[in-house]
Amino acid sequence: MPKTLLIDLDGVLNTYCGNFSESQIPAPRNGVKEFLQTLAKTYKIEIFTVRNKKLTYEWLKKYQLDEFIHDITNVKNPYASVILDDRALRFDGDFDKALSEILNFTPYWKNL
């Protein structure tokens, strides 16, 4: 059975930049289809989002991304092998570094 990869929707797969709308999901980022297609060969991909599941599925289908996705969830799967999120940090064992990264954190899209 393939490992699970959990990918955040907003700010990772789409062009979200802080303007949340309950009824509309921003367009996909350039290269997202090829990215998911490559990952789907090795991973079972789950999309993590706080958005409405039906709206998210319709967005995936509209952009022909649904074939690469195993599930859409609003719960971060604790058994995922890898999590890709624009609001995450990787802990490497150094608390001082982690503290600095947390206190100075901004998602990449706030620096565009």
C-alpha positions in Angstrom: 0.0 0.0 0.0 1.4 3.4 -0.9 2.3 6.0 1.7 -0.1 8.9 2.4 0.9 12.4 1.4 -1.3 15.2 3.0 -1.3 18.4 1.0 -2.8 21.7 2.1 -5.1 23.3 -0.6 -4.9 27.0 0.0 -1.5 28.5 -0.6 0.1 25.3 -1.8 -2.0 23.9 -4.7 -3.8 27.2 -5.5 -2.9 30.9 -5.7 -4.5 31.8 -2.4 -2.9 35.0 -0.9 -5.0 35.7 2.2 -8.3 36.7 0.7 -10.6 33.8 1.8 -13.9 33.3 0.0 -16.4 30.6 1.1 -17.8 30.3 -2.4 -14.7 30.5 -4.6 -11.3 28.8 -4.6 -8.4 30.6 -6.3 -6.9 29.2 -9.5 -4.3 26.4 -9.4 -0.7 27.4 -9.2 1.4 26.8 -12.4 2.7 23.3 -12.6 0.3 21.8 -10.1 -1.1 19.1 -12.4 2.4 17.8 -13.3 3.3 18.0 -9.6 0.3 15.9 -8.5 0.7 13.5 -11.4 4.3 12.7 -10.4 3.5 12.3 -6.7 0.4 10.1 -7.4 2.7 7.5 -8.8 4.2 7.0 -5.3 1.8 8.4 -2.8 -1.9 8.2 -1.9 -2.7 11.9 -1.9 -5.1 13.5 0.5 -6.1 17.2 0.3 -6.4 19.0 3.6 -8.6 22.0 3.7 -11.1 23.9 5.8 -13.2 24.5 2.7 -16.4 22.8 1.8 -15.6 19.3 0.6 -18.1 19.5 -2.3 -16.7 22.8 -3.5 -13.1 21.5 -3.2 -14.0 18.4 -5.2 -15.7 20.5 -7.9 -12.5 22.7 -8.1 -10.3 19.6 -8.5 -12.6 18.2 -11.2 -12.7 21.6 -13.0 -9.0 21.6 -13.3 -8.7 17.9 -14.0 -6.8 17.2 -10.8 -9.4 14.9 -9.2 -7.8 11.8 -10.7 -4.7 12.2 -8.5 -6.6 12.7 -5.2 -7.6 9.9 -2.9 -9.5 12.0 -0.4 -10.4 15.5 0.8 -10.4 16.1 4.5 -10.4 18.8 7.2 -8.5 16.6 9.6 -4.7 16.3 9.4 -4.1 12.6 9.1 -1.7 11.6 11.9 -0.6 8.6 9.8 0.5 10.6 6.8 4.1 10.0 5.8 4.6 13.6 4.6 2.6 16.8 5.1 3.0 19.7 2.7 1.6 23.0 4.0 2.4 26.7 3.5 2.0 27.3 7.3 4.3 24.5 8.6 7.8 24.3 9.9 10.1 21.3 10.0 11.5 20.5 13.4 15.1 19.4 13.1 15.9 18.9 16.8 17.1 22.5 17.5 14.7 24.3 19.9 16.5 27.6 19.5 16.1 27.5 15.7 12.5 26.4 16.0 11.7 29.2 18.4 13.2 31.8 16.1 11.3 30.3 13.1 8.0 30.3 15.0 8.4 33.9 16.3 9.4 35.2 12.8 7.0 33.0 10.7 5.0 34.3 7.8 3.7 32.2 4.9 5.6 32.6 1.7 2.7 34.4 -0.1 2.8 37.3 2.4 6.3 38.1 1.1 5.3 38.2 -2.6 
